Amino acid sequence: MTEKWCQLLVDEISSHLSAEQRVLLWPYMQEIQQLFLKERSRLGYKQELAGDVV
């Protein structure tokens, strides 16, 4: 679920940006995703595969 919510957040932010803004903010949005995934791992949640929690 975490991965899907992270992607939804990035998609929502992207939908409100111009193409130029998207290019400028893309590295930050990728970092947001990585931080969420890192925190998920730190909290003990396992990686999600094919829509199921492993």
BAVEXGU-218116 format. One record per residue (C-alpha): residue number from 1; residue in one letter; x, y, z. Coordinates in nm, 4 decimals, always signed. Layout:
<atom NUM, 'A', <X, Y, Z>>
...
# end
This chain:
<atom 1, 'M', <+0.0000, +0.0000, +0.0000>>
<atom 2, 'T', <+0.2790, +0.2416, +0.0846>>
<atom 3, 'E', <+0.4239, +0.2271, -0.2649>>
<atom 4, 'K', <+0.0832, +0.2949, -0.4176>>
<atom 5, 'W', <+0.0198, +0.5934, -0.1886>>
<atom 6, 'C', <+0.3649, +0.7337, -0.2642>>
<atom 7, 'Q', <+0.2989, +0.7020, -0.6354>>
<atom 8, 'L', <-0.0439, +0.8623, -0.5919>>
<atom 9, 'L', <+0.1188, +1.1547, -0.4098>>
<atom 10, 'V', <+0.3753, +1.2026, -0.6869>>
<atom 11, 'D', <+0.1053, +1.1731, -0.9551>>
<atom 12, 'E', <-0.1143, +1.4275, -0.7771>>
<atom 13, 'I', <+0.1706, +1.6755, -0.7403>>
<atom 14, 'S', <+0.2699, +1.6224, -1.1044>>
<atom 15, 'S', <-0.0825, +1.6853, -1.2282>>
<atom 16, 'H', <-0.0659, +2.0412, -1.0933>>
<atom 17, 'L', <+0.2697, +2.1267, -1.2500>>
<atom 18, 'S', <+0.3703, +2.2592, -1.5883>>
<atom 19, 'A', <+0.6152, +2.0527, -1.7928>>
<atom 20, 'E', <+0.8985, +2.2860, -1.6902>>
<atom 21, 'Q', <+0.8096, +2.2605, -1.3216>>
<atom 22, 'R', <+0.7837, +1.8813, -1.3494>>
<atom 23, 'V', <+1.1381, +1.8608, -1.4867>>
<atom 24, 'L', <+1.2696, +2.0820, -1.2066>>
<atom 25, 'L', <+1.0862, +1.8948, -0.9305>>
<atom 26, 'W', <+1.1321, +1.5387, -1.0585>>
<atom 27, 'P', <+1.4482, +1.4697, -0.8506>>
<atom 28, 'Y', <+1.2663, +1.5871, -0.5370>>
<atom 29, 'M', <+0.9620, +1.3719, -0.6100>>
<atom 30, 'Q', <+1.1866, +1.0698, -0.6610>>
<atom 31, 'E', <+1.3534, +1.1443, -0.3280>>
<atom 32, 'I', <+1.0109, +1.1642, -0.1584>>
<atom 33, 'Q', <+0.9362, +0.8140, -0.2861>>
<atom 34, 'Q', <+1.2734, +0.6837, -0.1669>>
<atom 35, 'L', <+1.2258, +0.8368, +0.1782>>
<atom 36, 'F', <+0.8826, +0.6756, +0.2156>>
<atom 37, 'L', <+1.0202, +0.3379, +0.1086>>
<atom 38, 'K', <+1.3210, +0.3694, +0.3393>>
<atom 39, 'E', <+1.0979, +0.4594, +0.6339>>
<atom 40, 'R', <+0.8675, +0.1688, +0.5531>>
<atom 41, 'S', <+1.1652, -0.0654, +0.5720>>
<atom 42, 'R', <+1.2877, +0.0932, +0.8942>>
<atom 43, 'L', <+0.9467, +0.0394, +1.0521>>
<atom 44, 'G', <+0.9580, -0.3290, +0.9593>>
<atom 45, 'Y', <+0.7137, -0.3403, +0.6713>>
<atom 46, 'K', <+0.8087, -0.5773, +0.3941>>
<atom 47, 'Q', <+0.8261, -0.4982, +0.0252>>
<atom 48, 'E', <+0.4981, -0.5244, -0.1629>>
<atom 49, 'L', <+0.4976, -0.7360, -0.4773>>
<atom 50, 'A', <+0.2248, -0.7666, -0.7404>>
<atom 51, 'G', <-0.0172, -0.5706, -0.5263>>
<atom 52, 'D', <+0.0091, -0.8080, -0.2297>>
<atom 53, 'V', <+0.1957, -0.7631, +0.0937>>
<atom 54, 'V', <+0.4740, -1.0188, +0.1232>>
# end
